[in-house]
Amino acid sequence: MNGPRYSLHFRRRREGKTDFRRRRKMLYSGKPRFVVRKSLNHIWTQVVDMDDKGDRIISSAHSKELSGFGWKGSFSNTPAAYLTGYLCGLKAKKEGVSDAILDIGLYSVVKGSKIFACLKGFADSGIDIPYDESIVPSEDRINGQHIVQYFENLDEEERSKRFSKYIKDNIDVKEIPDLFEKTKKEIGEKES
């Protein structure tokens, strides 16, 4: 008998980067995938379609792009996630995408997380994507009202520690919900 007596899994499975069973189910649907990924500082989204040569990116959006639409807040919070999903959805509509499915990769499903804020923004752009309303964050979290409430509950010393970047950039934390609405309107005007 020749050869090893064991089978070697695909490299991306061994590295813990891809769940091939979940990926195969998504590919069998025949719909484009709305891919959401996040880091500590940024959120990026893509609409990806599969063809014979591999994955083809139809549209993408990165949270850093929000500064071009007037966003001055963090690029990794829940309002930024929603706006990034909204931006990606409008770009995908321009490319003719009408429906998609969510691809969260290896992230765990956490009710009200940034990933589902992205999903809500993508759906609000007018693309048909299946989801349950109970999993997306509340409206207060999406528009940043929860950040204002947290800020108001802190004393001056804690505010200067936790919101130092906002203070340094002369951003009034209490205006985040208004800034969110202005940025959303600006994205809608420029990308529609």
Phi, psi and chi 1 to 4 in degrees:
 res  aa     phi    psi   chi1   chi2   chi3   chi4
   1 MET       -  129.1 -159.5  154.2   81.1      -
   2 ASN  -107.0  153.4  -64.7  -26.2      -      -
   3 GLY    89.0  170.0      -      -      -      -
   4 PRO   -74.4  158.9   25.6  -32.5      -      -
   5 ARG   -99.1   19.5  -66.5 -178.3 -176.6 -162.7
   6 TYR  -131.0  159.5   60.6   90.1      -      -
   7 SER  -109.8  142.8   63.5      -      -      -
   8 LEU  -100.6  127.5 -163.2   59.8      -      -
   9 HIS   -72.7  162.4  -68.1  -68.7      -      -
  10 PHE   -56.9  148.1  -67.4  128.6      -      -
  11 ARG   -55.8  -46.6  177.2 -175.1   55.0   81.0
  12 ARG   -66.2  -27.0  -70.1 -171.5   61.7   85.8
  13 ARG   -73.0  -42.8  162.3  113.0 -172.3 -102.2
  14 ARG   -62.1  -36.7  -70.9 -167.8  -44.3  -97.4
  15 GLU   -81.1   -4.6  -66.6  173.0   -5.4      -
  16 GLY    73.6   28.4      -      -      -      -
  17 LYS  -100.3  -23.2  -68.2 -177.8  177.6  177.6
  18 THR  -138.9  134.0  -56.9      -      -      -
  19 ASP   -99.9  100.2 -178.9  -11.4      -      -
  20 PHE   -69.6  -27.7  -74.8   99.5      -      -
  21 ARG   -65.9  -46.9  -73.6 -175.3 -177.0  145.3
  22 ARG   -64.3  -41.5 -172.5 -176.2  -62.7  174.4
  23 ARG   -61.3  -42.7  178.4  178.3  165.4   80.7
  24 ARG   -62.8  -40.4 -176.4  177.9   21.3 -177.0
  25 LYS   -61.8  -41.0  -75.2 -179.4 -176.8  177.8
  26 MET   -66.7  -39.0  -75.2 -172.2  -80.6      -
  27 LEU   -69.0  -33.3  -64.2  178.5      -      -
  28 TYR   -66.2  -21.7  -77.4  155.1      -      -
  29 SER   -66.6  -27.1   74.1      -      -      -
  30 GLY    79.4    2.0      -      -      -      -
  31 LYS   -97.0  155.4  -65.6 -179.4  179.9 -178.8
  32 PRO   -64.3  150.1  -16.0   25.2      -      -
  33 ARG   -99.2  135.9  -67.4  176.6  -69.4  134.9
  34 PHE   -95.8  103.9  174.1   55.7      -      -
  35 VAL   -95.6  126.4  179.7      -      -      -
  36 VAL  -120.0  127.4  179.9      -      -      -
  37 ARG  -132.8  151.2  -60.1  -64.8 -177.4  -99.9
  38 LYS  -141.6  155.3   63.2 -179.6 -179.1  148.2
  39 SER  -130.3 -170.7   69.3      -      -      -
  40 LEU   -68.4  -27.2  -70.0  175.6      -      -
  41 ASN  -113.6  -16.2  -62.7  -40.9      -      -
  42 HIS  -144.9  164.5  -61.8  -74.0      -      -
  43 ILE  -132.6  135.3  -64.2  166.1      -      -
  44 TRP  -134.4  148.3   54.8   97.6      -      -
  45 THR  -133.2  152.2   59.5      -      -      -
  46 GLN  -145.0  149.5  -64.0  175.9  -28.9      -
  47 VAL  -107.7  117.5  177.1      -      -      -
  48 VAL  -120.4  133.9 -179.8      -      -      -
  49 ASP  -116.3  148.7 -158.0    6.7      -      -
  50 MET  -103.1  136.3 -164.6 -126.1    7.3      -
  51 ASP  -134.2 -172.6   60.6   13.8      -      -
  52 ASP   -62.9  -29.4  -64.9  -21.8      -      -
  53 LYS   -89.0   -6.6  -63.8  178.7 -176.5  175.4
  54 GLY   129.9 -165.4      -      -      -      -
  55 ASP   -74.5  142.4  -73.0  -12.6      -      -
  56 ARG  -125.8  123.7 -178.5  176.5   60.2   89.1
  57 ILE   -82.3  121.8  -62.8  171.1      -      -
  58 ILE   -86.3  -47.2  -61.4  170.2      -      -
  59 SER  -152.0  159.9   71.0      -      -      -
  60 SER  -151.2  158.7   66.4      -      -      -
  61 ALA  -147.4  142.4      -      -      -      -
  62 HIS  -121.0  143.1 -167.7  -82.8      -      -
  63 SER   -61.2  -23.6   59.7      -      -      -
  64 LYS   -65.4  -24.9 -165.8   74.2  173.1  168.6
  65 GLU   -65.7  -20.3  -68.2  177.0   54.3      -
  66 LEU   -63.4  -26.2  -61.9  177.0      -      -
  67 SER   -63.9  -26.6   60.5      -      -      -
  68 GLY   -71.4  -13.4      -      -      -      -
  69 PHE  -107.8    8.0  -62.8   99.2      -      -
  70 GLY   101.5    2.1      -      -      -      -
  71 TRP   -75.7  128.1 -179.3 -108.9      -      -
  72 LYS  -114.5   -5.9  -62.7  175.6 -174.4  172.5
  73 GLY   -81.3 -166.2      -      -      -      -
  74 SER   -65.2  149.9  169.5      -      -      -
  75 PHE   -94.7    6.4  -65.1  117.7      -      -
  76 SER  -127.8    7.4   63.2      -      -      -
  77 ASN   -89.6  178.4   60.3   15.4      -      -
  78 THR   -62.7  -43.6  -55.3      -      -      -
  79 PRO   -61.4  -38.6  -24.1   32.9      -      -
  80 ALA   -66.1  -36.1      -      -      -      -
  81 ALA   -63.3  -46.0      -      -      -      -
  82 TYR   -59.4  -48.2  175.3   90.3      -      -
  83 LEU   -64.4  -35.5  -67.6  170.3      -      -
  84 THR   -66.5  -43.0  -55.2      -      -      -
  85 GLY   -63.4  -40.0      -      -      -      -
  86 TYR   -63.1  -44.9 -174.3   65.9      -      -
  87 LEU   -62.1  -44.9  176.1   61.2      -      -
  88 CYS   -63.3  -39.6 -174.2      -      -      -
  89 GLY   -63.9  -41.9      -      -      -      -
  90 LEU   -66.2  -38.5  -68.4  176.4      -      -
  91 LYS   -64.7  -39.6  -73.2 -179.3  177.4 -178.7
  92 ALA   -67.4  -37.0      -      -      -      -
  93 LYS   -60.8  -38.0  -88.9 -178.1   80.9  170.2
  94 LYS   -62.0  -30.3  -77.7 -176.0 -179.6  177.4
  95 GLU   -87.8    2.1  -62.5  -64.0  -36.4      -
  96 GLY    92.3   13.8      -      -      -      -
  97 VAL   -79.8  129.1  175.2      -      -      -
  98 SER  -114.4  -23.3   60.3      -      -      -
  99 ASP  -148.1  160.1   60.6  -14.1      -      -
 100 ALA  -160.1  173.6      -      -      -      -
 101 ILE  -126.9  154.2   57.3  171.9      -      -
 102 LEU   -83.9  134.4  178.5   65.1      -      -
 103 ASP  -121.3  106.6  178.6   -3.4      -      -
 104 ILE   -99.7    4.5   62.9  171.1      -      -
 105 GLY    65.9 -131.7      -      -      -      -
 106 LEU   -95.8    6.8  -62.0  175.5      -      -
 107 TYR   -68.4  146.9  -66.6  116.6      -      -
 108 SER   -78.0  151.3  -61.1      -      -      -
 109 VAL   -79.3  113.3  174.9      -      -      -
 110 VAL  -124.2  118.4  177.5      -      -      -
 111 LYS   -58.1  128.2 -178.1  179.0  173.5 -179.8
 112 GLY    80.5   15.0      -      -      -      -
 113 SER   -79.4  173.1   69.1      -      -      -
 114 LYS   -62.1  -33.4  -65.1  175.4 -161.2  172.7
 115 ILE   -60.9  -40.2  -69.4  173.9      -      -
 116 PHE   -80.1  -20.2  -63.2  114.9      -      -
 117 ALA   -67.5  -40.0      -      -      -      -
 118 CYS   -60.9  -44.6 -105.8      -      -      -
 119 LEU   -59.1  -43.9  169.9   67.7      -      -
 120 LYS   -62.4  -42.6  176.6   71.8  171.7  156.9
 121 GLY   -62.6  -41.6      -      -      -      -
 122 PHE   -63.1  -44.0 -170.3   75.9      -      -
 123 ALA   -66.8  -37.0      -      -      -      -
 124 ASP   -69.2  -15.1  -74.0   -7.5      -      -
 125 SER   -76.3  -10.4   70.0      -      -      -
 126 GLY   109.1    8.4      -      -      -      -
 127 ILE   -96.2  136.5  -65.0 -179.1      -      -
 128 ASP   -78.9  114.8 -175.8   33.5      -      -
 129 ILE  -139.4  127.2 -173.4  164.2      -      -
 130 PRO   -74.1  133.0   23.7  -29.7      -      -
 131 TYR  -163.7  162.5   70.2   96.2      -      -
 132 ASP  -100.1  131.5 -174.4    6.4      -      -
 133 GLU   -59.2  -26.9  -83.5  -66.8  -31.6      -
 134 SER   -71.1  -15.2   67.5      -      -      -
 135 ILE   -91.0  -19.5 -162.6  119.6      -      -
 136 VAL   -82.4  155.4  -62.6      -      -      -
 137 PRO   -64.9  159.7  -12.7   21.2      -      -
 138 SER   -69.5  165.2   66.2      -      -      -
 139 GLU   -61.9  -35.0 -163.8   62.1   38.1      -
 140 ASP   -64.1  -36.4  -76.3  -10.3      -      -
 141 ARG   -74.8  -36.9  -69.8 -168.8   66.6   79.3
 142 ILE   -66.5  -41.7  -74.1  175.7      -      -
 143 ASN   -89.1   -1.0   68.3   18.2      -      -
 144 GLY    93.0    8.4      -      -      -      -
 145 GLN   -63.0  -31.6 -170.2   64.2   39.6      -
 146 HIS   -65.7  -29.5   71.3  -69.1      -      -
 147 ILE   -68.7  -41.7  -61.4  170.2      -      -
 148 VAL   -63.4  -44.7  174.8      -      -      -
 149 GLN   -61.8  -42.0  -69.9  171.1   -8.4      -
 150 TYR   -63.7  -42.9  178.7   68.8      -      -
 151 PHE   -60.5  -42.9  178.3   78.7      -      -
 152 GLU   -68.8  -24.6  -70.6  173.0  -14.6      -
 153 ASN   -83.7   -5.9  -70.0  -25.6      -      -
 154 LEU   -93.8  152.2  -64.1  175.3      -      -
 155 ASP   -82.6  171.9   61.8   -1.6      -      -
 156 GLU   -57.9  -40.5  -79.0  -59.3  -42.5      -
 157 GLU   -64.9  -45.3 -175.5  179.8  -26.7      -
 158 GLU   -67.3  -37.0  -76.2  -64.3  -47.2      -
 159 ARG   -59.8  -44.6  -75.2 -179.6 -175.6  179.0
 160 SER   -67.2  -26.4   61.8      -      -      -
 161 LYS   -79.1  -51.3  -75.6 -178.5 -173.0  176.3
 162 ARG   -80.7  -23.6  -62.2 -175.5 -173.0  -89.5
 163 PHE  -119.3   34.4  -69.4   91.1      -      -
 164 SER   -63.7  -36.9   60.4      -      -      -
 165 LYS   -67.5  -39.9 -174.4  163.7  177.2   10.2
 166 TYR   -63.4  -43.0  -75.0   89.7      -      -
 167 ILE   -65.5  -42.4  -66.8  167.2      -      -
 168 LYS   -62.7  -37.9 -176.4  179.7  129.2 -167.0
 169 ASP   -89.0    7.9  -65.9  -19.0      -      -
 170 ASN    55.9   46.1  -68.5  -35.4      -      -
 171 ILE  -106.4  126.6  -60.4  169.1      -      -
 172 ASP   -81.8  115.3 -174.3    7.6      -      -
 173 VAL   -60.3  -31.2  176.7      -      -      -
 174 LYS   -69.1  -13.5  -64.7  176.9 -177.2  176.3
 175 GLU   -98.4    9.1  -66.4 -178.8    5.8      -
 176 ILE   -60.2  -45.0  -72.5  178.3      -      -
 177 PRO   -59.4  -39.2  -26.4   35.8      -      -
 178 ASP   -67.6  -40.8  -64.7  -27.0      -      -
 179 LEU   -62.8  -38.5 -177.4   62.1      -      -
 180 PHE   -59.9  -48.7  170.2   82.5      -      -
 181 GLU   -63.3  -41.5  -66.6  -60.7  -29.7      -
 182 LYS   -63.5  -43.0  -72.1  177.2 -171.1  173.3
 183 THR   -66.1  -41.5  -54.3      -      -      -
 184 LYS   -62.0  -42.8 -177.2  178.2  177.4 -176.4
 185 LYS   -64.0  -41.9 -176.3  178.6  178.1 -174.0
 186 GLU   -63.6  -41.9 -172.9   76.2   20.4      -
 187 ILE   -62.6  -45.1  -69.3  170.6      -      -
 188 GLY   -60.5  -39.1      -      -      -      -
 189 GLU   -71.8  -41.6  -71.3  171.9   -2.6      -
 190 LYS   -79.0  -32.7  -73.9 -173.7  177.9  178.6
 191 GLU   -97.7  -11.7  -68.2  -62.9  -34.1      -
 192 SER   -81.9      -  -65.8      -      -      -
